[in-house]
């Protein structure tokens, strides 16, 4: 397994991590993702460890804490061998104005709750699951820095931030000498490339590593969605487990056509090619893979240990290119002033 340094930290992480949103399935939204329970979770965790994937990602809202509880039980006896990542910010069950957000009150309360559910004394990477526009950035970052000082978390990271959210946060951390975000967990795939417009250049410039979530775009790039073929039954999209705006299926099929060509050239699956393409993008340190069962996990683990050629990457880039919005189309007209990230 290849390891990469995560942003400006000294932490080395495998290029793949295992996402446990499929653990639990205690409500309709997460049931659409999966309903893995403890025994199967232990089996999947052991498969990951055997493959060199020792990084596991969860969140407090995944099945309202059930995912954390199941993951905690699945890693009993091997806690010192794994990297744990969890998140807070989004609403948890319960009434009141403080059951969500990134206030000191909520973050400390949720960190303590996650520690109990995971049955551990520390969290290796603690993410803000989204930006809280109601709480001063200074309050949020001081609370996180205090949790680091207390030894309850090792590193801080964010997720789903806009460029200015992340840049302001980095500036505040630098101003006061507080812990700095080492990673940004972001939505990115061949189908969803808006990340490249601003967040990727920011990550490169500020040395913030990227952890990619939904790298197969909720299964759209798994190889199951093709021209002139009915959508598969019980897929996550139809059950409410997908993300983002409505799918442009003509564009999706164009990308899948190119993936089919590259898959035939490489002898790999469409999903493996999709994941390998991401591993060659600048700033990407890690990709979160999910799986409802052993077959899906083994398939995704096969995305590493080989690389697409430059020509194959260019073929996929061309098929997945999309129109830019302002100001990015204007900046692209002046590449001498705004050179794009070097992809190959």
CORRA-V806363 format. One record per residue. N is the residue number from 1. RES is the residue in three letters. OMEGA is omega in radians with two decimals (* if undefined). Layout:
n={N;N}
res={RES;RES}
omega={OMEGA;OMEGA}
This chain:
n={1;2;3;4;5;6;7;8;9;10;11;12;13;14;15;16;17;18;19;20;21;22;23;24;25;26;27;28;29;30;31;32;33;34;35;36;37;38;39;40;41;42;43;44;45;46;47;48;49;50;51;52;53;54;55;56;57;58;59;60;61;62;63;64;65;66;67;68;69;70;71;72;73;74;75;76;77;78;79;80;81;82;83;84;85;86;87;88;89;90;91;92;93;94;95;96;97;98;99;100;101;102;103;104;105;106;107;108;109;110;111;112;113;114;115;116;117;118;119;120;121;122;123;124;125;126;127;128;129;130;131;132;133;134;135;136;137;138;139;140;141;142;143;144;145;146;147;148;149;150;151;152;153;154;155;156;157;158;159;160;161;162;163;164;165;166;167;168;169;170;171;172;173;174;175;176;177;178;179;180;181;182;183;184;185;186;187;188;189;190;191;192;193;194;195;196;197;198;199;200;201;202;203;204;205;206;207;208;209;210;211;212;213;214;215;216;217;218;219;220;221;222;223;224;225;226;227;228;229;230;231;232;233;234;235;236;237;238;239;240;241;242;243;244;245;246;247;248;249;250;251;252;253;254;255;256;257;258;259;260;261;262;263;264;265;266;267;268;269;270;271;272;273;274;275;276;277;278;279;280;281;282;283;284;285;286;287;288;289;290;291;292;293;294;295;296;297;298;299;300;301;302;303;304;305;306;307;308;309;310;311;312;313;314;315;316;317;318;319;320;321;322;323;324;325;326;327;328;329;330;331;332;333;334;335;336;337;338;339;340;341;342;343;344}
res={UNK;UNK;UNK;UNK;UNK;UNK;UNK;UNK;UNK;UNK;UNK;UNK;UNK;UNK;UNK;UNK;UNK;UNK;UNK;UNK;UNK;UNK;UNK;UNK;UNK;UNK;UNK;UNK;UNK;UNK;UNK;UNK;UNK;UNK;UNK;UNK;UNK;UNK;UNK;UNK;UNK;UNK;UNK;UNK;UNK;UNK;UNK;UNK;UNK;UNK;UNK;UNK;UNK;UNK;UNK;UNK;UNK;UNK;UNK;UNK;UNK;UNK;UNK;UNK;UNK;UNK;UNK;UNK;UNK;UNK;UNK;UNK;UNK;UNK;UNK;UNK;UNK;UNK;UNK;UNK;UNK;UNK;UNK;UNK;UNK;UNK;UNK;UNK;UNK;UNK;UNK;UNK;UNK;UNK;UNK;UNK;UNK;UNK;UNK;UNK;UNK;UNK;UNK;UNK;UNK;UNK;UNK;UNK;UNK;UNK;UNK;UNK;UNK;UNK;UNK;UNK;UNK;UNK;UNK;UNK;UNK;UNK;UNK;UNK;UNK;UNK;UNK;UNK;UNK;UNK;UNK;UNK;UNK;UNK;UNK;UNK;UNK;UNK;UNK;UNK;UNK;UNK;UNK;UNK;UNK;UNK;UNK;UNK;UNK;UNK;UNK;UNK;UNK;UNK;UNK;UNK;UNK;UNK;UNK;UNK;UNK;UNK;UNK;UNK;UNK;UNK;UNK;UNK;UNK;UNK;UNK;UNK;UNK;UNK;UNK;UNK;UNK;UNK;UNK;UNK;UNK;UNK;UNK;UNK;UNK;UNK;UNK;UNK;UNK;UNK;UNK;UNK;UNK;UNK;UNK;UNK;UNK;UNK;UNK;UNK;UNK;UNK;UNK;UNK;UNK;UNK;UNK;UNK;UNK;UNK;UNK;UNK;UNK;UNK;UNK;UNK;UNK;UNK;UNK;UNK;UNK;UNK;UNK;UNK;UNK;UNK;UNK;UNK;UNK;UNK;UNK;UNK;UNK;UNK;UNK;UNK;UNK;UNK;UNK;UNK;UNK;UNK;UNK;UNK;UNK;UNK;UNK;UNK;UNK;UNK;UNK;UNK;UNK;UNK;UNK;UNK;UNK;UNK;UNK;UNK;UNK;UNK;UNK;UNK;UNK;UNK;UNK;UNK;UNK;UNK;UNK;UNK;UNK;UNK;UNK;UNK;UNK;UNK;UNK;UNK;UNK;UNK;UNK;UNK;UNK;UNK;UNK;UNK;UNK;UNK;UNK;UNK;UNK;UNK;UNK;UNK;UNK;UNK;UNK;UNK;UNK;UNK;UNK;UNK;UNK;UNK;UNK;UNK;UNK;UNK;UNK;UNK;UNK;UNK;UNK;UNK;UNK;UNK;UNK;UNK;UNK;UNK;UNK;UNK;UNK;UNK;UNK;UNK;UNK;UNK;UNK;UNK;UNK;UNK;UNK;UNK;UNK;UNK;UNK;UNK;UNK;UNK;UNK;UNK}
omega={3.09;3.06;3.09;3.09;-3.06;3.11;-3.11;3.12;3.02;-3.06;3.07;-3.12;3.05;-3.10;3.03;2.96;-3.10;3.13;-3.00;3.03;3.11;3.13;3.06;-3.11;-3.04;3.00;-2.99;-3.10;-3.09;3.02;3.09;3.12;-3.10;-3.12;-3.11;3.10;-2.87;-3.04;3.11;3.11;3.10;-3.14;-3.13;3.11;3.14;3.07;3.11;-3.13;3.14;-3.13;-3.14;3.11;-3.09;-3.08;-3.08;-3.05;3.09;3.09;-3.12;-3.08;3.13;-3.07;3.08;3.05;-3.10;3.12;3.12;-3.13;-3.12;3.10;3.11;3.12;-3.10;-3.11;3.09;3.14;3.14;-3.08;-3.09;-3.13;-3.02;3.02;-3.10;3.07;3.01;-2.96;3.02;3.06;-3.07;-3.02;2.96;-3.13;-3.14;-3.12;3.08;-3.06;-3.08;-3.14;3.07;3.07;-3.12;3.05;3.04;-3.12;-3.04;-3.06;-3.14;3.11;-3.10;3.08;3.11;3.14;3.11;3.10;3.13;-3.10;-3.14;3.14;-3.14;3.12;3.09;3.06;-3.05;3.12;-3.11;-3.07;2.75;-3.03;3.10;-3.14;3.10;-3.12;3.13;-3.06;3.08;3.13;-3.14;3.13;-3.13;-3.05;3.08;3.09;3.12;3.12;3.10;3.10;3.06;3.14;3.14;3.12;-3.11;2.99;-3.10;-3.10;3.07;3.13;-3.14;-3.13;3.05;3.08;2.88;3.13;-3.09;3.06;-3.08;-3.10;3.09;-3.14;3.11;3.13;3.14;3.10;3.13;-3.10;-3.04;-3.14;-3.13;3.10;-3.01;3.06;3.12;-3.06;3.05;3.10;-2.93;3.11;-3.04;3.08;3.05;-3.13;-3.03;-2.98;-3.14;3.09;-3.07;-2.99;-3.09;-3.04;3.09;3.08;3.10;3.13;3.11;-3.08;-3.05;3.11;3.04;-3.11;3.12;2.96;-3.02;3.00;-3.08;-3.09;3.09;3.08;3.13;3.09;-3.13;-3.11;-3.13;-3.07;-3.13;-3.09;-3.06;3.08;3.03;3.11;-3.14;3.08;-3.13;3.10;3.09;3.08;-3.06;-3.12;-3.10;-3.11;3.09;-3.11;-3.13;-3.06;2.97;-3.12;3.14;-3.09;2.96;-2.99;3.11;3.10;3.10;-3.10;3.07;3.12;-3.13;3.06;3.13;3.10;3.11;3.13;-3.11;3.11;3.11;3.13;-3.03;-3.05;3.13;3.12;3.10;3.14;-3.14;3.10;3.13;-3.13;-3.13;3.08;3.14;-3.09;3.11;-3.13;3.11;3.08;-3.12;3.12;-3.01;3.06;3.08;3.06;3.08;3.12;3.05;-3.07;-3.09;-3.11;3.13;-3.13;-3.13;3.11;-3.10;3.12;3.13;3.13;-3.10;3.14;3.12;-3.14;2.97;3.04;3.10;-3.13;3.11;3.09;3.13;3.12;3.14;3.07;-3.09;-3.12;-3.05;3.14;-3.13;3.13;3.12;2.98;3.12;0.13;-2.99;3.09;3.12;3.13;-3.14;3.08;-3.11;-3.05;3.11;3.10;-3.07;-3.12;3.13;3.05;3.13;-3.08;-3.12;*}
